Amino acid sequence: MIYLIEEPMFSLEKKDHNFLNSMTFTFKIIVITSCMGLISSCSLFKDGDPSKDSYQPLWEYNFDIGYFASIDPIVHKNNVIFSGLDEKKNDFSANSTLEAFDKDNGQLIWKWDGTIDDSYDQFNYIAQNYVHNNVLYISTGVDYAIDLNEGTTRSLDDSKIGGQNFHGVDNMILSSFRSQDDTKEVMKCTSVDSFNWKNLITFNNNDSIEFFLEFFISNNQDENIVLIPLTIGRRDFSPGLIKLLKYDLQGNIILLEDTLDLDYSRNRFIDFPPEQNEDNVFLSLNGMVACINKETFEVLWQKDTNGHSSRSGILYTEDNGLYVNTEFYLYSLNPENGNINWQTDSRGGSRLQYHNGVIYYTAGALLRAVDANSGESLMAIEAPSRADDDGAFFQPVMTVDHENDRIYTASYTHAYCYPTLR
């Protein structure tokens, strides 16, 4: 196992030495296999030096103007698309654009012919997007369709007001809309070809409650079935409720709905898009993770966590791993019962990414890697440009290219491509 130690944030404690002492024989095996790339790639480090300075990006690109956290980099064919700033003003009033780079060498391929307006509420959070064929669909209060082959605008629509939770289903896009007077929350859909929105479900707010929708797609043979978690807020500031709906898009009908039987001793709201496996849904609920059966909506377990998930959220992996990152801790949970396998100090940041037994994310201005089985820190490094520009810390954006063992992330000034550790 390779540790990249950054003082004073990380240190090998006594329990770590005890672990190594107790595993002397197997540790020799691990060293051999790690050099073969089966456990951890020691060839990544110069002359076998396991220090943070020896782990360098494969390529980097200086935006010159800057980068502000919005979309996670999008891998499309041979390119990777970042969302840099188009003009320098300040962090909260600058147009944002898209730039595509050759994912192997970092050569700039195209820059989008449009921009996202310089209002904070528009470009600050456009992480929800949808790629259909060669077109990227994003919504920031204005809807954009952008050809990813050329960086040109296919269409845009600035007539929408208050759209949230932008999700794609085959050739459809779903979104929720809040009326200008806050009296209604409406679920709508549109074809990817038209941006002609039509109403599906209307939820009426009143003096006591208000609704907040969060869509996601059920792992179901019928692609027309979606699951819709609802945060039901209380206007009197008493703890809110969580409702789950199963909705048939083609039949335009609610198949099942129920208020979840959760611990409402504190205010609960959905703080990150849900994760799922074949049978169950995992919800992150402001200091709690809950597992719900998708067919019956029975709450199978619920587990308190320290802090909310915010942007970093929860992650379910194909090898049956469940991870949640809060503002204080990164947890590994048993998806069968919610028991904690391990937890380690952390901070909220980019969405969690998993690759070959390692959890990757940026948080606390650092690029981090954690062993998914043990919770041990494998890496916690600053952006290479941080020493020259104190504002150039890692942004909460990241995408792992699993086919090519690459990590794409960005600081405020640079785009970076790193090799994965394994």
C-alpha positions as CSV (number, residue, x, y, z in Angstrom):
1,M,0.0,0.0,0.0
2,I,1.3,3.5,-0.9
3,Y,0.7,6.5,1.3
4,L,1.2,10.1,0.2
5,I,1.5,12.0,3.5
6,E,0.7,15.7,3.7
7,E,1.7,17.2,7.1
8,P,0.0,18.2,9.3
9,M,-3.2,16.8,7.9
10,F,-2.3,13.2,7.8
11,S,0.1,11.0,9.8
12,L,0.7,7.3,10.5
13,E,-0.7,6.7,13.9
14,K,0.2,3.9,16.3
15,K,-2.7,1.7,15.1
16,D,-1.3,1.9,11.6
17,H,2.1,0.6,12.7
18,N,0.4,-2.2,14.6
19,F,-1.5,-3.1,11.5
20,L,1.7,-3.3,9.4
21,N,3.5,-5.2,12.1
22,S,0.7,-7.8,12.3
23,M,0.7,-8.2,8.5
24,T,4.4,-8.6,7.8
25,F,4.1,-11.6,5.6
26,T,1.2,-10.4,3.5
27,F,2.7,-7.0,3.2
28,K,5.6,-8.4,1.2
29,I,3.1,-9.9,-1.2
30,I,1.3,-6.6,-1.5
31,V,4.5,-4.8,-2.5
32,I,5.2,-7.3,-5.2
33,T,1.7,-7.2,-6.6
34,S,1.4,-3.4,-6.4
35,C,4.4,-3.0,-8.7
36,M,2.6,-5.3,-11.1
37,G,-0.4,-2.9,-11.1
38,L,-2.7,-5.3,-9.3
39,I,-2.9,-3.4,-6.0
40,S,-1.4,0.0,-6.5
41,S,0.8,1.5,-9.3
42,C,4.1,2.3,-7.8
43,S,5.4,3.1,-11.3
44,L,3.5,6.4,-11.0
45,F,6.0,7.8,-8.6
46,K,9.5,9.0,-9.7
47,D,12.2,6.5,-8.7
48,G,9.8,4.8,-6.3
49,D,9.5,7.9,-4.2
50,P,6.0,7.8,-2.6
51,S,5.8,11.6,-2.0
52,K,3.2,14.0,-3.2
53,D,5.8,15.8,-5.4
54,S,6.3,12.7,-7.5
55,Y,2.7,12.4,-8.5
56,Q,2.3,14.8,-11.4
57,P,-0.4,15.4,-14.0
58,L,-0.1,13.8,-17.5
59,W,-1.1,17.2,-18.9
60,E,-2.4,20.5,-17.7
61,Y,-3.9,23.5,-19.5
62,N,-3.8,27.1,-18.2
63,F,-7.2,28.8,-18.8
64,D,-5.5,32.2,-18.4
65,I,-8.8,33.6,-17.3
66,G,-10.0,31.1,-14.7
67,Y,-12.4,28.3,-13.9
68,F,-15.4,28.3,-11.7
69,A,-17.1,25.1,-10.3
70,S,-20.0,24.1,-12.5
71,I,-20.1,20.9,-14.6
72,D,-17.9,17.9,-13.9
73,P,-15.7,17.4,-16.9
74,I,-17.5,15.5,-19.7
75,V,-15.6,12.8,-21.6
76,H,-17.0,12.6,-25.1
77,K,-15.3,10.4,-27.7
78,N,-11.6,11.6,-27.8
79,N,-12.2,14.9,-26.0
80,V,-12.9,16.1,-22.5
81,I,-15.0,19.2,-21.9
82,F,-14.4,21.7,-19.1
83,S,-16.3,24.8,-18.2
84,G,-13.8,27.7,-17.8
85,L,-14.6,31.4,-17.4
86,D,-15.0,33.4,-20.6
87,E,-14.0,36.7,-19.1
88,K,-12.4,37.8,-15.9
89,K,-14.5,39.9,-13.5
90,N,-14.7,38.2,-10.2
91,D,-15.8,34.8,-8.8
92,F,-19.5,35.7,-8.8
93,S,-19.9,37.8,-12.0
94,A,-18.2,36.3,-15.0
95,N,-19.5,34.6,-18.1
96,S,-18.8,30.8,-18.2
97,T,-18.1,28.9,-21.3
98,L,-17.2,25.4,-22.5
99,E,-13.8,24.2,-23.8
100,A,-12.9,20.8,-25.3
101,F,-9.5,19.3,-25.1
102,D,-7.9,16.2,-26.6
103,K,-8.2,13.9,-23.6
104,D,-4.8,12.4,-24.2
105,N,-2.6,15.4,-24.6
106,G,-4.6,18.5,-23.5
107,Q,-4.6,20.2,-26.9
108,L,-7.5,22.7,-27.2
109,I,-9.9,21.4,-29.8
110,W,-12.8,24.0,-29.6
111,K,-14.3,26.7,-27.5
112,W,-18.1,27.0,-27.3
113,D,-19.6,29.7,-29.5
114,G,-21.8,30.8,-26.6
115,T,-21.6,31.7,-22.9
116,I,-23.6,31.2,-19.8
117,D,-24.7,34.6,-18.5
118,D,-22.7,36.4,-15.7
119,S,-25.3,35.9,-13.1
120,Y,-24.3,33.9,-10.1
121,D,-27.5,31.8,-9.9
122,Q,-27.2,30.7,-13.5
123,F,-23.7,29.4,-13.9
124,N,-22.8,28.5,-10.3
125,Y,-24.4,25.1,-10.4
126,I,-25.0,23.5,-13.8
127,A,-23.8,20.1,-12.7
128,Q,-27.0,18.5,-13.8
129,N,-26.8,17.9,-17.6
130,Y,-27.7,15.4,-20.2
131,V,-25.8,14.1,-23.2
132,H,-28.0,12.6,-26.0
133,N,-26.2,11.4,-29.1
134,N,-23.7,14.2,-29.7
135,V,-25.6,17.0,-28.0
136,L,-25.2,18.3,-24.5
137,Y,-28.3,19.7,-22.8
138,I,-27.9,22.0,-19.8
139,S,-30.3,24.2,-17.9
140,T,-29.3,27.3,-15.9
141,G,-32.6,29.2,-16.1
142,V,-31.9,29.2,-19.8
143,D,-31.9,25.9,-21.8
144,Y,-29.0,25.1,-24.0
145,A,-28.4,22.4,-26.6
146,I,-24.7,22.3,-27.6
147,D,-23.1,20.1,-30.2
148,L,-20.1,18.4,-28.5
149,N,-18.4,17.6,-31.8
150,E,-18.0,21.2,-32.8
151,G,-18.8,23.4,-29.8
152,T,-21.7,25.1,-31.5
153,T,-25.1,26.0,-30.2
154,R,-27.9,23.8,-31.6
155,S,-30.6,25.7,-29.8
156,L,-31.4,27.7,-26.7
157,D,-34.5,28.8,-24.9
158,D,-34.6,31.7,-22.5
159,S,-38.4,31.6,-21.8
160,K,-38.2,29.2,-18.9
161,I,-38.5,30.5,-15.4
162,G,-37.5,28.6,-12.3
163,G,-36.5,25.2,-13.8
164,Q,-34.7,22.8,-11.5
165,N,-33.5,19.2,-11.4
166,F,-32.7,18.7,-15.0
167,H,-32.6,15.0,-16.0
168,G,-32.6,13.1,-19.2
169,V,-34.6,9.9,-20.1
170,D,-33.9,8.6,-23.6
171,N,-35.1,11.4,-25.9
172,M,-36.9,13.2,-23.1
173,I,-35.8,15.8,-20.5
174,L,-37.6,16.1,-17.1
175,S,-37.5,19.2,-15.0
176,S,-39.4,20.7,-12.1
177,F,-40.6,24.3,-12.1
178,R,-41.7,26.6,-9.3
179,S,-44.3,29.2,-10.0
180,Q,-43.3,32.8,-9.6
181,D,-45.6,33.2,-6.6
182,D,-44.3,30.0,-5.0
183,T,-47.8,28.4,-4.9
184,K,-47.0,25.4,-7.2
185,E,-44.2,23.0,-8.0
186,V,-44.8,21.4,-11.4
187,M,-43.1,18.4,-13.0
188,K,-42.7,18.9,-16.8
189,C,-41.1,17.1,-19.7
190,T,-39.9,18.0,-23.2
191,S,-38.5,16.3,-26.2
192,V,-34.8,16.9,-26.7
193,D,-35.6,18.3,-30.1
194,S,-38.0,21.0,-29.1
195,F,-37.8,22.4,-25.5
196,N,-41.6,22.5,-25.7
197,W,-42.4,21.8,-22.1
198,K,-45.7,20.1,-21.1
199,N,-47.1,19.6,-17.6
200,L,-47.1,16.1,-16.0
201,I,-47.8,16.6,-12.3
202,T,-48.6,19.7,-10.2
203,F,-48.0,19.9,-6.5
204,N,-49.8,22.8,-4.8
205,N,-48.0,24.6,-2.0
206,N,-50.0,26.3,0.7
207,D,-49.6,28.2,4.0
208,S,-48.3,25.1,5.8
209,I,-46.3,23.0,3.3
210,E,-44.2,23.4,0.1
211,F,-42.8,20.7,-2.2
212,F,-39.3,20.2,-3.7
213,L,-38.8,17.6,-6.4
214,E,-35.7,15.4,-7.2
215,F,-36.0,13.0,-10.1
216,F,-34.0,10.0,-10.9
217,I,-34.5,7.0,-13.2
218,S,-35.5,3.6,-11.8
219,N,-33.4,0.6,-12.7
220,N,-36.3,-1.0,-14.4
221,Q,-36.9,-2.8,-17.7
222,D,-39.5,-0.2,-18.5
223,E,-37.6,3.0,-19.2
224,N,-40.8,5.1,-18.9
225,I,-40.8,4.5,-15.1
226,V,-39.2,7.1,-13.0
227,L,-38.9,7.5,-9.2
228,I,-39.5,11.0,-7.7
229,P,-38.4,11.7,-4.2
230,L,-40.2,14.8,-2.7
231,T,-39.0,17.0,0.1
232,I,-42.1,18.4,1.8
233,G,-41.1,21.5,3.7
234,R,-43.1,22.9,6.6
235,R,-43.7,26.6,6.6
236,D,-43.9,26.6,10.4
237,F,-40.2,25.3,10.4
238,S,-41.2,22.0,12.0
239,P,-39.3,19.0,10.5
240,G,-40.2,18.3,6.9
241,L,-41.3,14.9,5.4
242,I,-40.0,12.8,2.5
243,K,-42.4,11.2,0.0
244,L,-41.5,8.9,-2.8
245,L,-43.5,8.5,-6.0
246,K,-43.3,5.9,-8.8
247,Y,-44.5,7.5,-12.1
248,D,-45.3,6.1,-15.5
249,L,-44.2,8.8,-18.1
250,Q,-46.0,7.1,-21.0
251,G,-49.3,6.5,-19.1
252,N,-49.0,9.8,-17.3
253,I,-50.0,8.2,-14.0
254,I,-48.7,7.8,-10.5
255,L,-48.3,4.1,-9.9
256,L,-47.3,4.3,-6.2
257,E,-46.7,7.0,-3.6
258,D,-46.0,7.0,0.1
259,T,-44.6,9.1,2.8
260,L,-41.4,7.4,4.0
261,D,-41.3,6.0,7.6
262,L,-38.2,7.9,8.7
263,D,-36.9,9.5,11.9
264,Y,-38.1,13.1,11.6
265,S,-36.7,14.2,14.9
266,R,-34.7,16.8,12.8
267,N,-35.5,18.5,9.6
268,R,-35.0,16.1,6.7
269,F,-34.4,17.1,3.1
270,I,-32.9,15.4,0.1
271,D,-29.4,16.9,-0.1
272,F,-28.0,14.9,-3.1
273,P,-29.5,12.9,-6.0
274,P,-30.2,9.3,-4.9
275,E,-28.2,6.2,-5.8
276,Q,-29.7,2.7,-6.4
277,N,-29.0,-0.9,-7.1
278,E,-31.4,-3.4,-8.7
279,D,-33.7,-3.6,-5.7
280,N,-33.2,-0.6,-3.5
281,V,-32.9,3.2,-3.5
282,F,-30.3,5.0,-1.3
283,L,-31.3,8.5,-0.2
284,S,-29.0,11.1,1.4
285,L,-31.2,13.1,3.8
286,N,-29.4,15.9,5.6
287,G,-27.5,13.9,8.2
288,M,-29.0,10.5,7.4
289,V,-28.7,7.8,4.7
290,A,-31.8,5.6,4.1
291,C,-32.3,2.5,2.1
292,I,-35.8,2.0,0.6
293,N,-37.2,-0.9,-1.4
294,K,-38.1,0.3,-4.9
295,E,-41.2,-2.0,-5.2
296,T,-42.8,-1.5,-1.8
297,F,-41.2,1.8,-0.5
298,E,-40.5,0.1,2.7
299,V,-37.6,1.7,4.6
300,L,-35.2,-1.2,5.1
301,W,-32.7,0.8,7.2
302,Q,-31.7,4.4,8.1
303,K,-28.3,5.5,9.4
304,D,-27.3,8.9,10.9
305,T,-24.2,10.6,9.6
306,N,-22.3,13.6,10.9
307,G,-23.2,16.5,8.6
308,H,-25.0,16.8,5.3
309,S,-23.7,15.6,1.9
310,S,-24.2,18.7,-0.2
311,R,-22.4,18.4,-3.5
312,S,-20.2,15.4,-2.7
313,G,-23.1,13.1,-2.0
314,I,-23.4,9.3,-2.0
315,L,-22.0,6.6,-4.3
316,Y,-23.1,3.0,-4.9
317,T,-20.5,0.9,-6.8
318,E,-21.0,-2.2,-8.9
319,D,-19.1,-4.3,-6.4
320,N,-21.8,-3.5,-3.8
321,G,-20.0,-0.6,-2.1
322,L,-21.9,2.3,-0.6
323,Y,-20.1,5.5,0.3
324,V,-21.3,8.9,1.6
325,N,-19.2,12.0,2.0
326,T,-20.4,14.8,4.4
327,E,-18.9,18.0,5.5
328,F,-17.0,16.2,8.3
329,Y,-16.5,12.5,7.4
330,L,-16.3,10.0,4.5
331,Y,-18.2,6.8,5.4
332,S,-18.2,3.3,3.9
333,L,-21.6,1.8,4.7
334,N,-22.8,-1.8,4.4
335,P,-25.7,-1.5,1.8
336,E,-27.5,-4.5,3.3
337,N,-27.9,-3.0,6.8
338,G,-26.4,0.5,7.0
339,N,-23.6,-0.5,9.4
340,I,-20.4,1.6,9.2
341,N,-17.5,-0.4,7.7
342,W,-15.1,2.5,8.3
343,Q,-15.1,6.3,8.5
344,T,-12.4,8.9,8.1
345,D,-12.1,12.7,8.5
346,S,-13.1,14.5,5.4
347,R,-14.8,17.5,3.9
348,G,-17.5,17.9,1.3
349,G,-16.3,18.5,-2.2
350,S,-16.7,17.0,-5.7
351,R,-18.9,14.1,-6.4
352,L,-17.3,10.8,-5.3
353,Q,-15.7,8.7,-8.0
354,Y,-14.7,5.0,-7.8
355,H,-12.1,3.2,-9.8
356,N,-10.3,-0.1,-9.1
357,G,-10.8,-0.1,-5.4
358,V,-10.1,3.7,-4.8
359,I,-12.4,6.5,-4.0
360,Y,-11.4,9.8,-5.7
361,Y,-12.7,13.3,-5.0
362,T,-11.6,16.9,-4.4
363,A,-12.3,18.4,-1.0
364,G,-10.7,21.0,1.3
365,A,-8.8,22.3,-1.8
366,L,-7.1,19.0,-2.2
367,L,-7.2,16.1,-4.7
368,R,-7.8,13.0,-2.5
369,A,-7.7,9.3,-2.9
370,V,-8.9,6.8,-0.3
371,D,-8.7,3.0,-0.3
372,A,-12.3,1.8,-0.6
373,N,-11.7,-1.3,1.5
374,S,-9.9,0.2,4.5
375,G,-10.5,3.9,4.4
376,E,-6.8,4.6,4.4
377,S,-5.6,7.8,2.8
378,L,-3.6,7.1,-0.4
379,M,-3.2,10.7,-1.5
380,A,-4.1,14.3,-0.5
381,I,-2.3,16.9,-2.7
382,E,-2.6,20.5,-3.6
383,A,-2.9,21.7,-7.2
384,P,0.6,22.1,-8.8
385,S,-0.2,25.8,-9.5
386,R,-1.2,26.5,-5.9
387,A,2.3,27.7,-4.9
388,D,2.3,30.3,-7.7
389,D,-1.3,31.4,-7.2
390,D,-2.9,31.0,-3.8
391,G,-6.4,31.0,-5.2
392,A,-5.6,28.0,-7.5
393,F,-6.9,25.3,-5.3
394,F,-8.8,22.3,-6.7
395,Q,-12.4,23.0,-7.5
396,P,-15.2,20.5,-6.6
397,V,-15.3,18.9,-10.0
398,M,-14.0,15.6,-11.2
399,T,-14.6,12.8,-13.7
400,V,-12.8,9.5,-14.0
401,D,-12.3,8.0,-17.5
402,H,-12.5,4.3,-16.5
403,E,-11.5,2.9,-19.9
404,N,-8.2,4.9,-19.9
405,D,-7.4,5.1,-16.2
406,R,-7.5,8.9,-16.1
407,I,-8.7,11.5,-13.7
408,Y,-9.9,14.9,-15.0
409,T,-10.3,17.8,-12.6
410,A,-9.5,21.5,-12.4
411,S,-8.2,24.2,-10.2
412,Y,-9.3,27.8,-10.5
413,T,-6.6,28.4,-13.1
414,H,-5.9,25.1,-14.8
415,A,-7.4,21.9,-16.2
416,Y,-5.6,18.7,-15.2
417,C,-5.4,15.2,-16.3
418,Y,-3.9,12.7,-13.8
419,P,-3.3,9.0,-14.0
420,T,-5.4,6.9,-11.6
421,L,-3.4,5.2,-8.8
422,R,-4.5,1.8,-9.8
